[in-house]
Amino acid sequence: MKKVKLSDLSVVERRLVQKAIAVREKAYAPFSNYKCGAALLDIRNKIHVGCNVETVDFTLTTHAEMDAINGMVKSGAFKLKTLAVAVLAVNGFAYPCGLCRQKIREFSTGDEAKIIAIGVDAKGEIQQLGVTTIGKLYPLSFTAACLA
């Protein structure tokens, strides 16, 4: 994980950051108040967004990353190049959870697919940014090769 500034990111990556922050506001999280927004860039250079949607028992909760990936798949694309995730983070930022790491890995272009973690304050202002790859975030992932 490497801390970066917004100016260190490409124009497209900055757009992903903005979209992840914006869609985070649409999240439905009345029980945890943990709103999350995600925006991804697919291999056709199209952007897909998603937010978390909770249920009272949490078992049917949809995570933002999963929501964005599901939207990408419904559009006909099956690989993502970059994913940005925005959460309220008083101290730093948060990378995707284990479930989301598995789904990201399944639909990423490979180990070098970029993950941008965005920590925002209560007003949605960027506090910190971190960049890594899915390969570094989830190095011993379960893939189709494990089934052979």
Secondary structure, 3 states (H helix, E strand, C coil): CEEECHHHCCHHHHHHHHHHHHHHCCCECCCCCCCEEEEEEECCCCEEEEECECCCCCCCCECHHHHHHHHHHHCCCCCEEEEEEEEECCCCCCCCCHHHHHHHHHHECCCCCEEEEEEECCCCCEEEEEEEEHHHHCCCCCCHHHHC
